[in-house]
């Protein structure tokens, strides 16, 4: 089981959190102008590296705040957590 350090509530069990995907993915500036392929790429195509990766998490069973975690995808080691998205 992984322990995630919520920057608002402290370390908690991973079952209290929801995964929000890759951090730093900007919403399209003009979404109405995207064709189906570009919209599909925005929704579904994400990096899947082996190593350090920035992810968004929500503490759904606690403070309900979103935050960014930098996690090593092979070891689940977590770097210090910040309060930014």
Secondary structure, DSSP 4 states (H G I P E B T S, - for coil): --EEEETTTEEEEGGG-EEEEETT-PPPTTGGG--HHHHHHHHH-----SSEEEEEEE-TTTT--EEEEEEETTT--BPPPBS--
